[in-house]
Amino acid sequence: MVQNYKQLKIWKRSFQLAIEIYKLTNKFPKSEKYNLTAQLRRADTSISSNIAEGASKHTSVDFQRYLYQAYGSLKEVESQLLLSKELMEVHMELEMELSDLEDNTKAFINDKVTQSEVEVKKQFGEMYDKVDSLYKDLGEVSTLLDKAKETFFGKAVFKDK
C-alpha cells in the first residue's frame, strides 16, 4: 500500500495551495503574524503533510485516516480564509482553488474509502468462508468421534441424559 506521495495529484495540489497561502499571508498585517497568519499556515501545511504521511502507511485504512485528517485541515483553512476575507478581503481566485482542492479531496477520499470497504468485505468474506469450513470440519470430527466412542465403548455408555 505504500505510495510515493509526490506522484499523487491531490498532494501536488495541496502543496501548491500551501505555497499560495504562504504568499497570501505575507500580505497580511503584521498584527496577524502570530494569530491568523500562523494558524492558517499551520492548518494549510497540515493538508499536504497528512497526505504524505498517510501515503507511507501500509494499509488503506491507515491511509484513509490520514486523508480524513487532511480533509479536516482543509476545512480549517476554508474557515480561516472566510475570516480573512471578512477581515482583509482575500482574493476570489484563492477561494476557487480551495473549492477545487476540496472537491478533489472529497472524490479521492470517497474512492479510497470505497476501496477500503471492498478490501475489508473481501477479507471478512474469506474469513467467514474459513470459519464456515472449520465449523463443518468440526461437525465431521464430532460425528467421527461419536462413531469411535460407539465402536470402542458401546452405545450404552454414552446415552444422552
N, C-alpha and C positions, 0 to 999 in steps of 0.2 A: 504493500500500500504506500510506501514511502515515495514521494513525488519530488521533482525538482520544482520548488515553488516559483522560481524565476521564469518558468515556462507557462505558468498559469495566467490566463488573461485577467482574471479577477485580481491577482496580486499586482500585475503591471498597472492596472487602472487605479488600484488603491494607492500604490506607490506614487503614481503621478499626481493623485489628489493630495497626497501629503506634501509634495513639492509646492503645489499651488496654494495650499493652506499656509505653508511657511512664507511664501511670497506675500500673500494677503495679510497675514498677521504682522509682517514687517511694517505695514502701513497703519497699524492700529496705534492709538495714542499711547504714549509712554505710561500713562496711568493704568493701562490694562496689561502691562508686561507680566505681572505676577498673578493676574486674575484670568480674564477671558483668553488672552493670548496663550498663556501657559497651559490652561485646561484644554483649549481647542487643539493645540499641538500634541499634547499627550494622548487625547482621545483619537486624533487622526492617525498618529503613528502606530497606535494600537491595532488599527484595522489591518494594515499590511503585515504587521508583526505576528498577529494571531493567525493569519492565513499561512504565513511562512512556517510558523511553529506547528500548526495543525498538519501541514503537508508532510512534515517529517515524522509524524506518528505512524505506527504500524497497523492500525485498524481504522476502518472507515468510521466507526463510532467515535473514536478519539478525534479524528479529523472533523467530523460533524460538530462535536462540542466546541472546537476552536472556531469553526465557521459561525456558530451561534454567537460566540463572544465577539467576533469581528463585526457581526451584524449589530450587536448591542452598541459597540463603539461607533458604528456608522450612525445609529440613531442619536447617540450622544452628540456627535459632530453636527448632525442636522439641527438639533435643538439649539446648540450654541451658535450656529450660523443664523438661525432665526432671530436669536437675541442680538447678534452682531448687526443683522440687517436693521433691526429696530433702532439700535443704538448708533450705528455708523453707516447705514445704507450700503450693505455689501452688494457686489455686482451680481446681476441675474445669471451671468454666464456660469459662475461657480455653482449656483444653485442647480442649474440644469445638469452640470456634470455630476453633482452629487445625486440628483434624481436618477440619472443613467446608471451610476455606480450602484445605487440602492436596488434598482430593478435587476441588474446583472447579478448582484449578490443574492437576491431572493431566488432567482432562477437557478443559480449554481447550488445554493443550499438545498432547494427543493429536489434537484437532481441527485445530490449526494444522499439526502435523506431517503429518497426512493430506492437508490442503490443499496443503502444500508438495510432498509426494510426487507428487500428481496434477499439479501445475503443472510439476514437473521432468520427469515422464514425458511430458507433453504436449509440452514444449519439445524433449525428446530425440526424441520421435516425429516432430515436424515437421522437426527437423534430419536425422534418418535418411532421411525421405522426400526431402528436398532433396539429400542426398548420393547416394541411390539414383538420383534423377533425373539428377543431374550425371554419375554413372557411366554411365548409359545413353546420355546425350548424348555422352560421351567415346567410347563404343563406336561410335556412329553417325559421329562425326567421324573416328575411326580408319578405319572402313570407307570413308568418302568419300575420305580421304587416300590409302588404298591404291588405290582406283579411279583417282584423279587421277594417281598415280605410273604406273600401268599405261598410262593414256591418253597421258601425255606422254613417258614414258621406255621403255615396253615392259616385258613380264614378265621377260625375261631378266636385266635389271639387278638386280632385287630378289628373287631367289630366296632361300629360307631356306638358311642354311649348315648 
